[in-house]
Amino acid sequence: MKSRALIFFVSVLVLTASVSAAVALISGRVLSSKDGFPLVRAEVWSNGAFYTHTDINGHFEILATKAGDVVRIHKTDFVDTSAIANSANEAFEFQLAPIWKLVNAHQVYADVAEYAWYEPAVRKLYETQTLTATGVQKFLPSENVTRGELAVLSVKAAGFLPGKVAETHFCDVYPDDDFAAAVEFMFVHNWISGYKSTSCSKGLVFRPNLLINRAEAVKMTLIAFRDLVDEKVATNVCFPAGFTDVPRDAWFATFVDEANCLGFVNGYKDGTFRPANPVNRAEITVILANALESLF
């Protein structure tokens, strides 16, 4: 995940918002990567609410967005194009990138078989730029996922692309770490709190190299999409998942119930969820792809 492939940002548009008190009216024009061809449709997400404007000429408008909100284009209907947007005070920068539509993930990852159970998920996350690769390389589906790796995957899957950071809040996360920007983004937006430590000056550690288990992976995925999850759960009738190894008083029980209800995860044929098992790259890819499919 150290490099990004096929992400050639060919159109960058910085929009300044006219601010009345603390509320901004943001409007502008987003062009696709194909020489000025406008997007057909864009759904813009702003701190838990969707503001959708459809215009064949690619114009959009966001109302009642506070200065400093994180604003991003979530989805477009224009084939082979995705959009990422982040905000900083009143300036909003929109970056468009072409996406290689894969027939099979084997085109990118030599060790992803055409009919592997996780192949559609790998393909989906690659096409949405959550996974990246340079040339044909290995995906390593059975390799277990660390906390640092999951930080990057969950932030990118949720549609955010944080820039580099000069400082972090954690003693064991350094600005030049691949996962530093994602971890710091998660901390600032209250996705994580870290672990208290009396042995370092900052008083917090993240433990980026620890392996993530299935319960923790489910929790992080739900947090990354919290607003949409809450909305979806409110309109669905969710029952306890009923896994034999998920006690009702376990800290992860509610997370597992929600993830199961929304179709993020399934258990095993023997009725277990195996929450303490380390999650591997194939499994986390399927969880994240299921989340995208369910919520969007």
N, C-alpha and C positions, 0 to 999 in steps of 0.2 A: 504494500500500500504506500510505498515511498514515492511513487511516481504516478502521474496522471496521463492516460493515453487518450488520444483523439479528442482532447479537450482544448480546442483552439478557440479562444474567446475572440470572436470576430466582430462583435458589436457591443460597445459599452456606452450606455447612456446614463448620465448623471442628471437626476431630476432634483430641483430644489423645490421645497414645499412653501407655499404661502401660509404663514402661521397666524392664526387669530387666537389670541390667548394661548392655550396649550393644545389647540386642535389644528391639525393641518389638512389642507385639501391638496391631494397629490394627483396630478394628471400628466399624461405624456404619451409618447408613441414608442412602442417596442418593435424593433425590426428583427426579422429572422436572420439566420446565417446565410440565406441565399440571396445575396445582393439586393437588399432592400425590400424583399418580399415580406409583407406584414404577417404577423401571427393572425390566425383566424379567431382564436379565442384564448383568453387567459383567465385563470382563477387566481385571485390574489388573496393571500391569507395574512391576517394581521392580528397577532396576539389572541388567538382563539376564535376569531370570527372571519367568515369569508365575505369578500367584497368582489362580486363578479360583474364584469362588464364585457359584453360581446359586441365586436365591431369588426366588420370585414376589412376595415382600413387599419386595424391594429391599435386603435386608441383605447385607453382605459382610464378609469377614474376611481380613486379610493377616497371615501368620505370619512370624516371623524376619526382620523388616525392621529394619535398623540405624537408629538415630536419625540424621537428616541425609541419609538416602537420598532420591533423587528418586523419587517415587511418582506414577503417573498412571493414571487410567482410560483404557484404550486404545480400547475399543469398546463400544457398547451395541446391543442388539437392538430397543430401543424406537424406532419410526419418528419421524423429525423431531427427534431429540434427540441431542446429542453431549455428552461430558463431558470436562473438562480438570482435571487435578489436579497440584499441585506441593507439595513439602514444604519446611519450614523447621524444622530440628531435630525436635522432637516434635509440632509442629502441622501438620496436613494440611488444606489448604483445597480443597474440591471445588466447582467452578462448572459449572453446567449452562446450555446455551444452545440455543434453538430454531434449527433450520436450515430454510431455504426449499428444499424439494426442487424442483430445476429440471427442466423438460422439455427446455430448450435453453439453453445458455450465452448465447445472444443476448438472453435475458431480462435479463441483467445487463450484458453487454458488446456494444455496438452493432456492433463490427467483428469479431465471431466468427460466421461463417456457420454455418447449421444443419448442413451436411454437411462442414465443415472437418475435416481429418484430426486436428486437435488438439482439436476441440470436446468429445469425451467426457472428455478429461483436464482441460480447463478447468472443466467442470461438476463433476467429482469433487473437484478441489481447492477449488472454491468451497464445495461442500457440506460439506467437512471443515474449512472455515475457514482453509485455507492461503492462499487468495486471498480478498481482500475488495474491496468496492466500495461506493460510495454512489450510489444511483440507477442509471440506465443510463449507463455511461461506456465508454471505449475500453479494450481489452485490449492493443493494440499488439503483436500476435504476432510481428512481424518485428524488433522492437527488441531489441538485444543486452543481455545481463544483466551487471550489475556484481557485484563480490565482495560489496559491501554488500547488494545485493538478494538474492543467493543465500543469504547468511547468514540473512536473515529467512525465506525460503522453506523452507530445509532444516530449520531449527529448528522451525517451525510444522508442517511436514509430518510430522516425527517425533513430534509430539504435545505439544510444550512451548510454553508461553506465558510467557516471562520478563517480569518486571516491570521498571520503570524502574531505571536505575543512576545512582548519584551520581558514580562515577569509572569510568574504563576503564584498561586496561593499555597502550593504544596512543596514541601522540602524535597520530595523525590520525583518531581516533574520539572524538567529543565526546558527553557524556551526553545532549544533546538531539537527536542524530542519530536518524533513524527506525530505523536498524539497530544502534544502540549496544547495546541490551539483548541482541539475538541474538548479536552478535559477542562480547560479554563472556561470555555463557553458553557459547559454543563454546570460548572460551579456558579458562575455569575447568574445563570438563569434558574438556579435552585433545583437542578436535576440531581445533584449530588452534594454531599456535605463533607465527604472524606472521613479520615480517622484522626482522632486527636493524638498528638504525640508531644511528650515532654522532653524529647531528646533532640529537637531541632528548633531553630529560631522562629519559624513560621507557625509552629504548633499544630500543623496538619500534614498528613501524608495521604497519598492516594493509592499506593501499592499497585502500580500499573502492571507489574509483571506477574501478579497473582492470576491463576486460572479462574475463569468464570464458570459457575455451575448453572444448571438449568433453571433453578429458581431465580438466581440473580439476573440471568439473561432475560427472563420474562419480565422481571421488574423494570429493568432498564429500557426495554422496548416500550412498555406501557408508559413510562415517564416521558420518553421522547415524543410520544404522540398523545400526551395526557388530555389536552383539550378535546381532541377528536374522539378519544376513547370515552371520555365522560359523556359526550353527546350521543355516541353510539350506544353505550350501556343504558342511558336513560330511555332510549327508544326500543330496547330489546328486553325480553324477559330472560334474565340470566339466573341459572340455578347453580348450586355447588357442583363442581366438576365430578366429585365422587371418587377421586383417585384414592386407593387404599393406603398410600403412603404420604398423603397430604392431610395431616390432622387439622381440624377446624381451628385450633388455637395457634397454628404455626404462623410465623410472621409473613410467610409468602402465600398463605391460603387464598386471600382475596385476589392477589395478583394472578395466581394460577386459574382461579375461577373466571376472572375477566378475560384472560388470554384464551382460555378454552371456549368461553361463550362467543367470543368474536372470531374464533377460528384461527388464532395465531399459532396455537399448539394443539397437539393431540397426545394422548397417553400411549402406553404400550398395550399389547393384546392381553396381557395378564392383569390389566386394571391399574397399573402403577404409573406414576409420573416420573419417578426417580429424580427428585429435585436436587440431590447432592451430586449427581453425576456431572463431571465437566462437560461443557458444551463444545462441540467441535465446529470447524468452519462450515461444513455442510449443514449442520443443524441450525446454526445462527442465521445462515443465509436464508433458509426456508422460513424461519420465524419472522425475519424482517420482510421477506417477500410476501408472506401471508398477511402481515400487518398492512402493507401498502395496498394489497388487493382488497382487504376487508374494509379499510377506512376510506379509500379513494375510489 
